[in-house]
Amino acid sequence: MNSTDFDMTEPRAARNHKLRRGVYVLPSFFTVLNLLCGFYAVLETFGGGANDMDNAARAIGAAIVFDALDGRIARATGTNSEFGKQFDSIADVVSFGVAPAFLAFGWGVKGVVVDESIFAPHIVQLGWLACFAFLVFCGWRLARFNIGMAGGSKYFVGLPTPAAAGAIAAVVHAMWNPIEDWRKSLVWVLLVLMLAFLMASKVRYYNFKGVNWGRRRTSLAVVGMALIVAAIFRYSEVTLLVMAAVYVLHGIVIEILRKLRHRSSPAQAA
């Protein structure tokens, strides 16, 4: 270890600058792990087997965890920076745009070529367009977030990209075997398109930023969180799929209820 790191004659401001410069590495490290998971997911998708697809889905899930950690650590340590913001967005395009788009096509569309139906070739063409749309709207959502148009104190405007990618990964992880029937593939393509449009929509999604994780909780809440974690480890396929579906659908339900309230308000006023 270099003795100058502990040189007490060095001005305090200079030592503090070195410390802060070192802290900035920590959130960026988790961003690199996020990017690594996205890259690994793409490589696994090329394998084409059910186990390869599941590994890709797991890698996307890990990327979601690392993405949450880098932002939380940056805020906790006061090391937010414009560079970190842009670097995080680039990593997110790979992990939550490119990786799930490849996975969605490889798992739910590519295998339809073995189907002898006359609709199979058309499903493949529609599939790659849907997966490309997912990637485009992912980039659109991230750009909108970077300029402050996709979030507030309690809600995200549009489905967050990690949630959209997580929904695709959860389905692949739960269903396991790649799709080979064109009818199932059509349903899958429509789901991918729905997730893509939700990312670019103005549907509001709760962002959990208002949750104070450091506040004291009741014993029942602690037990409930422990049961959720246990369910993820023991029954990850069903648990993660339900969690992803609930989050995606809750924004749609909130939007429908909000529109119904707006429609009923003028009638009551009259």
N, C-alpha and C positions, 0 to 999 in steps of 0.2 A: 504494500500500500504506500502511496506517495506521501511523504511527510508534510508536503505543502498543503495537503487537504486539511490539516489540523494546525496550520500556522496561525497562532493567536495574534501575530502582529499584522496580519492581513486585515484591512478595513472591514467592519461589520457589513456594510452595504455590498461589498464584493462577495463576501461569503454567502450572504442571503441570495444574491443573484445566481451563484453557482448552485445553491440548493434548489431554487425554483426552476432553473434550467434542467436539473436532474429530474425533478418531479414531473415535468412535461413528458418525459419518456414513458412514464407509467401508463397513462391513457392511450398513448400511441401504440404501446406494446399490445394492448388488448385489441386495438384496431387491426394490427397486423395479424393477430390470431383469428379475428373475424374474417379477414381477407384469405388467410390460409385455409380456413374451413370451406369458404366458397370455392376456392381453386380445387381443393380435394373433392368436393361434391361433383364438380364438373368431370374430373378424371374418373371417378367411380361410375358416373352415369354412362361413360363410354364402354364400361364392362358389359352392360346389357342384361346381366342376370338379375334375378330377384334380390339376391344378397347384395349385389353391387348397388342396386337402387336404394335398398334400405340403408346401406352405409352412407349414400349421398343424402338421404333424408335426415339421418342422424347428424351429419356434418352441418346441415343447414340449421338444425335445432341448436347445435353448439354455437354456431355463428350468432344466433339470436341472443344467447346468453352473454357472449363476449361483447356484442354491440350494446347491450344494456349496461354492462359493467364499465365500458370505457367512458360513456357519458356520465354515469353516476360518480365515477372516480374523479373525472375532470371537474365536476361541480363541487364535490366534497373537498378537493384540494385547491380549488381556485385556480385551476390551470386550463381554463377554457381559452382557446385561441382560434383565430380564423383559419390557420393552417390545419389544426386538428379537426375543425368543422368540415373543411373541404376533403381532407384525407378520409374522414369517416364516411362521407357521402360516396367517394369513389369505391371504398371497400363495400359499402352497401349495394352499389350497383352490381358488383360481382356476386356477392353472397345472396342477395335478395332479389336480383333481377336476372342475371345470366344463369346462375346455378339452378334456381327453380324452373326457369324457362326450359333449360336443357332437360331437367328431370321430368318436367311435365310432358315433354314431347317423347323422351325415351321410354317412359313408363306407360303413358296413356295413349300414345298415337302410333309410334313406330311399329309396334307389334301387330298392328291391324293389317299389314301387308300380307300376312299369312291367311287372312280371311278372303275367301273366294268371291265374296259379294261384289257386285258392280259398284256399290257405294264406298268400298274401302279406299280406292285411290282419292276420291273426293274428300273423305274424312282426313286423310293424311295431309292434303293440301290445306284444308281448313285448319287442321291442327297446328301446322307450323306458322300460319298467320296468327292464330290465337296466342301461341307462345311468344311470337315476336311482339304482339300487342302488349302482352304482359310485361316484357322487357321495356318497351317504350314508355308505358304508363308508370313503371317503376322509376325510370329516370325523370319523368315528368313530376311525379310526386316528390322526389327528393329535391329537385330544383325549386319547387314551390315551397317546400319546407325551409330551404336555405335562405329564401328571401322573406321568410316570416309570414307566409300566406297559408300555412297548413297546420296551424296549431294555436291553442290558447292556453289559459291557465288550467282548464279542466278537460278540454276535449281536443282531439286531433280532428282536422278537417280532411276527410278522406281516409280510407283504410291505410294504416301504416304499412310500409313495405315489409318489415319483419313479420307482421301478422299475416299478410298475403302469402309470403314465402312459407311461413309456418303452416298455413292451411294446406298447401300443396304437399309439404313434407309429411304432415300428419296423416293425410289420406294414403300416401304411398307406404308409410310405415305401418298403417293399420291393415291395408288391403293386401300388401306384400306382392302377390303375383302380378306381373305386367298385364295390361289389357290387350286382348287379341280379338275381341268381338267388336264390330264397328258400331253397334248400338250403344254399348257401354262407353266406347271411345267418344261418341257424339255427346253423351252426357258429361263426360270429363272435359271436353273442349268447351262446352257451354259454361261449366264451372270455372275454368281458367279465364274465360272472357269476363265472367261476372266479377271475379277478383280483380282483374285488370281495370275494369270500369269503376269499381269501388275505390281503387286507389286514386283515380283522377276525379272522383265525385266530390260533392260537398256534404256527404253524409258524415255526421259527427260520431267519433268514437272516444270513449273515456280513456284518458291517458295515464291514470293512476299517479300523476304528479302530486296530487293533493294528499296522498296517503303518507302519513308520518310513521315510518317503520320503526323509529326510535321511541315512540310513545308506548306506554304500558298497555298491555292487552289483557283481556279476560282469559281465564284458563280455557274456556270453551273455544275462543278464537285460536289460541295456540294449538289446542288439540286438533281443531279443524284444519289448520295449515299443515300440521304434521301428517294428518291422514291424506291430504292431497299429495304431499311429497312421497308418501309411502305408495299411494296408488300409481303415481308416475313411474316409480321404480318397479313395482310388481305387475301392473297392468298398463304399461306405457301405451300400447296400441289404442285401447279404448279411451283411456283418460286423456291423452293428448288430442285425440280426434274430437272428443266432446268439448274440451277447452277451446280448441280452435274454432269449432262450429259455433259455440256460444258467443265468442268474441265477435266473429264476423256477423252473426245474425243480430246481435244486440244493437249495433249501429243502425241497421235497417229498421228494426222495431222502433227505436227512438225517433228516427226520421219520420216514420209513418204516424206515430202518436203526435209528434210536433205539428205535422201538416193538418191532422184532424183537429187539433186544438185551435189552430189558426182559422180553420174553416168555420168552426163553431162559435168563435168569438164575435165576428160581425153579426151573426144571427141573434146571439144573446143581446148584443148592444141595441139591435133594432127592436 
